[in-house]
Amino acid sequence: MEVTPEIEAFYDFPSDLARPWLRTNFVSSLDGAVSVRGSSRGLSSPADQRALALIRDLSDVVLVGAGTALVEGYHGVQRHEVDADRRARFGLSEVPPIAVVTARCSLEPDSPLLTDTVVPPIVLTCESAPEARRVALADAGADVVVTGDRAVDLPGALTALAARGLLRIGCEGGPHLFGDLLAADLVDELCLTVSPLLAGGGAGRIAAGPDLPDPHRMRLLSVLRAEESLLLLRYGRIRA
């Protein structure tokens, strides 16, 4: 998949945003698995990675759950991992920060998110997280945001990102964070890559958590067919 101006337009965020706009990005197998052998890498492909890179290029901030950041080996976004010209054309900062959601402040001060990064990460946590861990992460350079009592208040977290001028939010999972975002009705878009694999029933789905009282209605925004029979789908939330 070559990233053309038309594909950039498909994935661009709405212009003149006045509130946070949250886009989630997942890859799944044909039978709905979110991982192979515990990681999404077994489902990914070069085309999917280019789509992920484009979404990062167009985002003010990358949002991720602490569990996914650990399993997938996250570090800070590097300059060579983004298209500087594209970000400049869209009026974005040089490199997007990573914002990590963690109710227990479980990120370690020597995590690559803190030690291998161009911009400090944002740690979104809550009052019940151990104060010593919050202080340690702040001392290591993280921007620690406390929102919520015993769980991270996700609407409050998005408000905190907006206060930092970070309205274009690209969320990379994982399933538990996605489920919580759905429960709070904060998801504006879902970008879903469907990998032409059958993984079996052992893996989870892209969303984990309780059923929604009322399923959220979505509309198809774009479909791209890439090499290796991959489908890249983009859906938008229908709001009354």
Secondary structure, 3 states (H helix, E strand, C coil): CCCCHHHHHHHCCCCCCCCCEEEEEEEEECCCCCCECCEHHHHCCHHHHHHHHHHHHCCCEEEEEHHHHHHCCCCCCCHHHCCHHHHHHCCCCCCCCEEEECCCCCCCCCCHHHHCCCCCCEEEECCCCCHHHHHHHHHCCCEEEECCCCCCCHHHHHHHHHHCCCCEEEECCCHHHHHHHHHCCCCCEEEEEEECCCCCCCCCCCCCCCCCCCCCCEEEEEEEEEHHHEEEEEEEECCC
